[in-house]
Amino acid sequence: MKILHLDLGREMRGGQRQVLYLMRRLHAAPGFSTLLAAPRGCPLGAAAREAGLTVCDLPGRLGWDPRSLWALRALVLRQGVDVLHTHCAASALLGALLKGLTGARLVHSRRVSYPLRPGPGRAKYLAGDAVACVSREIAQVMARGGVPGARLSVIHSGIDPALYARAAATPLPERPVLGVVGALTPQKGVGVFLEALAALARRAPGLGWRALVVGDGPLGPGLRARAEALGLGGRVEFTGWRESAAVLGELSVLAVPSVDGEGSSATIKEGWAARRPVVCSDLPSNLELVEPGVSGLACPRGDAPALAAALERLCAPGADGAALAAGLVRGGARRLEAFTEAAMAQAYMDLYARLAG
């Protein structure tokens, strides 16, 4: 079975990593052939080529770009593609148009929990033979948007635990290092993290922690200014973008304070793989992953004082804080077994087989 993956992102973020994980597994699986269509010069295309995968360079990143549309129509017909699999909102439109031109089966992956917009934003998902949602919450949103339940599947995104082996083997820092890892965009709640740090400094002035904000994005300048205004300038370092596998070993605690739009947080799973305790917001998609008190702590979204209290519990000197952290690390390691890239890829292969059958 030949699968053509469509992703029009120009950055290497969580969704693009999922495409790469899936394609590598399909490439190694008997009975499957896989190729990628992505914008020329994008990081995903480069990473796919490095992995020995076939890549078709597209001239644009707009779903309606006629140059991409006609190039892909020819490719689908020439290669005998069985399934078009889209991985972002822009490529979902491109996939829907290609389905009409070629008759190939169409699978959409939906990674965010925002409601479907009326018009083309909704129609492109209704055109899919299947919509794979990375959380139950997203599946519920898609159902409310009119996608028939029979076409919906829940397939959580996965990670490759081997990438985090070095972080997992790295001893904890001598003094607490608290961190967030991700894009500096509104939905990630980094501002809540900064407010929590300010509250933590007031609550427990003797803890001696420092913090890392790892990532880049449009909110960066404002967040730096906010940290200074909160009196955190000497304790919070904005590192810019770094690979999560390289930075997680430097942390004592990983915070995931997302406030909306989260799909199936790769960062939570990466924290588990790196053997770091996780504190997350109580978004429904986060609670599909974290069992509060077992594989992480959960706080009401947007509640900086509650996040500060959770961080204080994990940073508390003595046996209590260490025992809590160690228990959450053990629980996270067990929980991770259901969210590997191997499990994710197998679920997609089963979906493709159902469509073919």
JOZIZI-V881321 format. One record per helix or strand. SS is the DSSP state (h for helix, s for strand). FROM is the first residue (numbers start at 1). TO is the last residue. Records with the same first field share a line. If there is no record, write none. Layout:
SS: FROM-TO  FROM-TO
//
This chain:
s: 2-6  33-39  54-58  83-86  105-110  130-133  152-154  159-159  177-181  210-215  236-240  253-256  277-281  292-292  296-299  340-340
h: 14-28  43-50  66-79  89-102  120-126  136-144  149-151  161-169  186-188  190-203  220-229  244-250  266-273  284-287  304-315  319-339  341-356
//
